[in-house]
Amino acid sequence: MSSLSGIGGRLYRGETSIDFIGKRRRWYAFSGILIILSAVALGVQGLHLGIEFKGGSEFTITKAGATIADARAAITTAGITGETVVQKIGTSKVRIQTGTLTSFDAVKTSLASSFNVPIESIDTQLIGPSWGKEITKKALYGLIGFILVVMLFLTMAFEPKMAIAAIVAVVHDVFITVGIYALVGFDVTPATVIGFLTILGYSLYDTVVVFDKVRENTKNIAITGRITYSGAANLAVNQTLVRSFNTSLIALLPVASILFVGAGLLGAGTLKDLSLALFVGLATGTYSSIFVATPILAQLREREPAMKALSKRISQHSHLAPGSVGIVSEKKSEVLLESGSSDKSSWARGPRNQPKRKHR
């Protein structure tokens, strides 16, 4: 932990710098590959909508020692064809989901005979497709409303270009999460929608933390003329890198335990829909705040006339290329940020650089 703290301190002070902004084309290419794979998965396999969205019938049997094999055999005996979903809930419950049925008698009789339970003890539920369409419509309305409110808030609290970059990162996270969901083949349930809305908030949280540091580093940047916008943004990402890593790790650990232990080992099938969306969304949200949102913001701001003039003015007084980032010279102990001055005192004045006061 001490070594991690030391790395975080060097990143924050600018003594060590990782070129996130200068290598943005690599991150864009990697994100593009993930988006293409997600699109292929959605086009080939598509999303497996749960019974709540497409409608159907549901049967729940409660008996100690109930197995999925017995439930499948009972469904086959009842003559049910088409797609069926059988899940083990806990240690004594089995849930069977089928398409819409006109009569439950044959299925309930077969299940009662297979599990040796009274017919009255079998819980039966019928969900119509109209209810699923209504839920889908409300989910889309909630997503659109969320994006509009977030854009308005970020525009008022920060600036419009930060809002655009943040929304692009959010759409990036959701699309990749949906693509992985289609690839895995999990059913889309209301818990999945809740997971998607949750990762939207987390992705924006991490992005806002980075953007707040970017705003702090770029305050009056055109007036001081010590560093370009991309250099200041890259410094902000390095300064918040350890914090983003620690926050994401702490958030991923409980979600991973729910996904791999709860749903995988203990067989809690109702948890996997929510936990998978959260796990993938948290990971992509952390990635996008560093490798997608901030580079997009820097690229948008560098197109402004004031930022172009600043970059040109700095490049004329510096031997660094406009696309370079901060590096460290061990011999001279000079810290050079992107297109920044080679004199450390020009951007990092400390107590040693202050004029000495005469003692009384």
C-alpha positions in Angstrom: 0.0 0.0 0.0 2.9 2.3 0.7 4.2 1.8 -2.8 0.8 2.6 -4.3 0.6 5.7 -2.2 4.0 6.7 -3.4 3.0 6.3 -7.0 -0.2 8.3 -6.4 1.8 11.1 -4.9 4.2 11.2 -7.9 1.3 11.2 -10.3 -0.4 14.0 -8.4 2.7 16.2 -8.3 3.4 15.6 -11.9 6.7 13.8 -11.2 5.4 10.8 -13.1 3.0 11.1 -16.0 1.1 8.6 -18.1 0.2 9.9 -21.6 -3.6 9.4 -21.6 -4.5 12.3 -23.9 -1.6 11.9 -26.4 -2.4 8.2 -27.0 -6.2 8.7 -27.3 -6.3 7.1 -30.7 -5.3 3.8 -29.1 -8.1 4.1 -26.6 -10.6 5.0 -29.3 -9.5 2.0 -31.4 -9.9 -0.3 -28.4 -13.4 1.1 -27.6 -14.3 0.8 -31.3 -13.4 -2.9 -31.2 -15.6 -3.4 -28.1 -18.5 -1.5 -29.7 -18.2 -3.6 -32.9 -18.2 -6.8 -31.0 -21.2 -5.7 -29.0 -23.1 -4.8 -32.2 -22.3 -8.2 -33.7 -23.5 -9.9 -30.6 -26.7 -7.9 -30.6 -27.2 -8.6 -34.3 -26.5 -12.3 -34.2 -27.9 -13.4 -30.8 -29.9 -10.5 -29.7 -31.2 -10.0 -26.2 -33.1 -12.7 -24.4 -36.1 -10.9 -23.0 -37.5 -12.3 -19.8 -41.1 -13.2 -19.2 -41.7 -9.7 -17.8 -41.1 -8.2 -21.2 -42.4 -10.7 -23.7 -45.1 -12.3 -21.7 -45.6 -15.9 -20.7 -46.4 -18.3 -17.9 -44.5 -19.0 -14.7 -44.7 -22.0 -12.3 -43.0 -22.2 -8.9 -42.6 -25.5 -7.0 -41.5 -25.6 -3.4 -40.0 -28.9 -2.2 -36.8 -29.9 -0.6 -34.5 -31.6 -3.0 -36.2 -30.3 -6.1 -33.9 -30.4 -9.1 -33.9 -28.7 -12.5 -33.7 -32.1 -14.3 -37.1 -33.1 -12.7 -38.6 -29.9 -13.8 -37.5 -30.3 -17.4 -38.7 -33.8 -17.5 -42.1 -32.7 -16.3 -42.3 -30.0 -18.9 -41.5 -32.5 -21.6 -44.2 -34.9 -20.3 -46.8 -32.1 -20.4 -46.0 -31.6 -24.1 -44.7 -28.0 -23.8 -42.6 -27.0 -26.8 -40.7 -23.8 -27.4 -38.3 -21.9 -25.2 -38.5 -22.6 -21.5 -36.4 -21.3 -18.6 -35.8 -23.4 -15.5 -34.1 -21.8 -12.5 -33.2 -23.1 -9.1 -34.1 -20.6 -6.4 -32.3 -21.4 -3.1 -32.4 -25.0 -2.1 -36.0 -25.9 -2.2 -37.6 -23.9 -5.0 -37.7 -24.4 -8.8 -39.1 -21.7 -11.1 -40.2 -22.6 -14.7 -41.0 -20.0 -17.3 -42.7 -20.8 -20.5 -44.5 -19.1 -23.3 -48.1 -18.0 -23.1 -50.3 -21.0 -22.4 -54.1 -21.3 -22.8 -54.4 -23.9 -20.0 -52.3 -24.6 -17.0 -53.9 -27.9 -16.1 -51.6 -30.2 -18.1 -48.5 -28.5 -16.8 -49.6 -28.4 -13.2 -50.7 -32.1 -13.3 -47.3 -33.1 -14.7 -45.4 -31.0 -12.2 -47.4 -32.3 -9.3 -46.8 -35.9 -10.4 -43.1 -35.4 -11.0 -42.4 -33.7 -7.7 -45.0 -35.6 -5.7 -46.7 -32.4 -4.4 -50.3 -31.3 -4.3 -51.5 -29.3 -7.4 -52.7 -26.5 -5.1 -49.2 -25.9 -3.8 -47.9 -25.0 -7.3 -47.7 -21.2 -7.7 -48.9 -20.1 -11.1 -48.6 -16.7 -12.7 -49.6 -15.4 -16.1 -48.0 -12.3 -17.5 -49.4 -10.7 -20.7 -47.2 -9.1 -23.4 -48.9 -5.8 -23.0 -47.5 -5.4 -19.5 -44.0 -6.1 -20.9 -44.4 -3.4 -23.6 -45.5 -0.9 -20.9 -42.4 -1.7 -18.8 -40.1 -1.3 -21.8 -41.7 2.0 -22.7 -41.2 3.3 -19.1 -37.6 2.1 -19.1 -36.9 4.0 -22.3 -38.6 7.1 -21.0 -36.5 6.9 -17.8 -33.3 6.6 -19.8 -34.1 9.5 -22.0 -35.1 11.7 -19.1 -32.0 10.7 -17.2 -29.7 11.7 -20.1 -31.5 15.1 -20.5 -31.3 15.9 -16.8 -27.7 15.0 -16.7 -26.8 17.1 -19.7 -28.6 20.1 -18.2 -26.9 19.6 -14.9 -23.4 19.2 -16.3 -23.9 22.2 -18.6 -24.9 24.4 -15.7 -22.3 23.0 -13.3 -19.4 22.7 -15.7 -19.7 23.5 -19.4 -21.5 22.2 -22.5 -18.5 20.3 -23.9 -18.0 18.4 -20.6 -21.7 17.4 -20.8 -21.2 16.1 -24.4 -18.1 14.1 -23.4 -19.8 12.7 -20.4 -22.9 11.5 -22.3 -20.7 10.0 -25.0 -19.0 8.0 -22.3 -22.3 6.9 -20.7 -23.7 5.7 -24.1 -20.3 3.9 -24.6 -20.7 2.1 -21.3 -24.3 1.1 -21.8 -23.8 -0.2 -25.3 -20.9 -2.4 -24.3 -22.7 -3.7 -21.3 -25.8 -4.6 -23.4 -23.5 -6.3 -25.9 -21.9 -8.4 -23.3 -25.3 -9.2 -21.9 -26.4 -10.5 -25.3 -23.2 -12.5 -25.7 -23.6 -14.2 -22.4 -27.3 -14.9 -23.0 -28.7 -13.9 -19.7 -32.4 -13.0 -19.6 -33.3 -9.3 -19.6 -35.4 -8.7 -16.5 -36.5 -5.6 -14.5 -33.4 -6.3 -12.4 -31.3 -5.9 -15.5 -32.9 -2.5 -16.2 -32.2 -1.4 -12.6 -28.6 -2.5 -13.1 -28.3 -0.4 -16.3 -29.7 2.7 -14.6 -27.3 2.1 -11.7 -24.2 2.0 -13.9 -25.3 5.2 -15.6 -25.0 7.0 -12.2 -21.7 5.4 -11.3 -20.1 6.2 -14.7 -21.1 9.8 -14.4 -19.8 9.9 -10.8 -16.3 8.9 -11.8 -16.4 11.2 -14.9 -17.4 14.2 -12.8 -14.6 13.6 -10.4 -12.1 13.7 -13.2 -13.8 16.7 -14.9 -13.7 18.7 -11.6 -10.0 18.3 -11.5 -9.7 19.2 -15.2 -11.7 22.4 -14.5 -9.4 23.2 -11.5 -6.2 22.7 -13.7 -7.5 24.7 -16.6 -8.8 27.7 -14.7 -7.5 30.9 -16.5 -5.3 28.7 -18.7 -5.5 31.0 -21.6 -4.3 33.9 -19.5 -1.4 32.2 -17.8 -0.2 30.5 -20.9 2.0 27.9 -19.1 0.5 24.7 -20.4 -2.0 23.6 -23.1 -5.4 22.3 -22.4 -4.5 18.8 -23.2 -1.5 18.9 -20.9 -3.6 20.2 -18.0 -6.3 17.6 -18.7 -3.7 14.8 -18.8 -2.3 16.0 -15.5 -5.9 15.9 -14.0 -6.3 12.3 -15.1 -3.0 11.3 -13.5 -3.9 13.1 -10.3 -7.2 11.3 -10.0 -6.0 7.9 -11.3 -5.3 6.3 -8.0 -8.6 7.5 -6.6 -10.5 6.1 -9.5 -8.7 2.8 -9.2 -9.4 2.5 -5.5 -13.0 3.5 -5.8 -13.7 1.1 -8.6 -11.9 -1.8 -6.8 -14.0 -1.3 -3.7 -17.2 -1.2 -5.7 -16.3 -4.2 -7.8 -15.5 -6.5 -4.9 -19.0 -6.9 -3.5 -20.6 -7.0 -7.0 -18.1 -9.8 -7.9 -19.0 -11.7 -4.8 -22.7 -11.5 -5.8 -22.0 -12.6 -9.3 -19.5 -15.4 -8.8 -20.4 -16.6 -5.3 -24.1 -15.8 -5.0 -25.2 -16.6 -8.6 -22.4 -19.0 -9.6 -21.7 -21.2 -6.5 -24.9 -20.8 -4.5 -27.2 -20.9 -7.4 -29.1 -17.7 -6.7 -30.4 -17.2 -10.2 -32.3 -14.1 -9.4 -29.1 -12.2 -8.6 -27.2 -12.9 -11.8 -29.3 -10.5 -13.9 -28.5 -7.5 -11.7 -24.9 -8.5 -10.7 -23.7 -9.0 -14.3 -25.0 -5.6 -15.4 -23.4 -3.9 -12.4 -20.0 -5.7 -12.8 -19.6 -5.0 -16.5 -21.0 -1.5 -16.1 -18.7 -0.5 -13.2 -15.6 -1.7 -15.1 -16.5 0.1 -18.3 -17.5 3.2 -16.4 -14.1 3.5 -14.8 -12.4 2.8 -18.2 -14.5 5.4 -20.1 -14.0 8.2 -17.5 -10.2 8.0 -18.0 -9.8 6.7 -21.6 -12.9 8.1 -23.4 -14.5 11.1 -21.7 -11.4 13.1 -20.9 -9.7 12.6 -24.3 -12.9 13.6 -26.0 -13.2 16.7 -23.9 -9.6 17.7 -24.6 -10.1 17.2 -28.3 -13.2 19.4 -28.3 -11.6 22.1 -26.3 -8.4 22.1 -28.4 -10.5 23.1 -31.4 -11.4 26.4 -29.9 -9.6 29.5 -31.3 -8.3 30.5 -27.9 -6.8 27.0 -27.2 -5.3 26.9 -30.7 -3.6 30.2 -30.1 -2.4 29.0 -26.7 -0.9 25.8 -28.2 0.8 27.8 -31.0 2.2 30.3 -28.5 3.5 27.6 -26.2 5.0 25.6 -29.1 6.9 28.6 -30.3 8.6 29.0 -26.9 9.2 25.3 -26.3 11.2 22.5 -27.9 8.4 20.0 -27.2 6.0 18.9 -29.8 2.4 20.0 -29.3 1.2 16.4 -28.7 3.8 15.5 -26.1 3.0 15.0 -22.4 4.8 15.5 -19.1 8.1 13.7 -18.7 10.7 13.6 -15.9 14.4 14.3 -16.4 16.3 12.5 -13.6 19.5 14.5 -14.1 18.0 18.0 -14.1 14.9 17.1 -12.0 12.7 19.1 -14.5 9.1 18.3 -15.0 7.9 19.0 -18.6 4.2 18.9 -19.2 2.6 18.9 -22.5 3.9 21.9 -24.5 4.8 23.4 -21.1 7.8 25.5 -20.2 11.1 23.7 -19.5 11.5 25.8 -16.3 9.8 24.1 -13.5 9.2 27.3 -11.6 6.9 28.5 -14.4 4.2 26.1 -13.5 5.0 24.5 -10.1 6.1 27.3 -7.8 6.7 26.1 -4.3 8.2 27.6 -1.1 11.7 27.3 -2.4 10.9 29.6 -5.3 9.5 32.4 -3.2 11.7 35.4 -2.5 13.5 35.4 0.8 12.3 37.8 3.4 14.7 39.8 5.5 14.7 38.9 9.1 13.9 41.6 11.5 
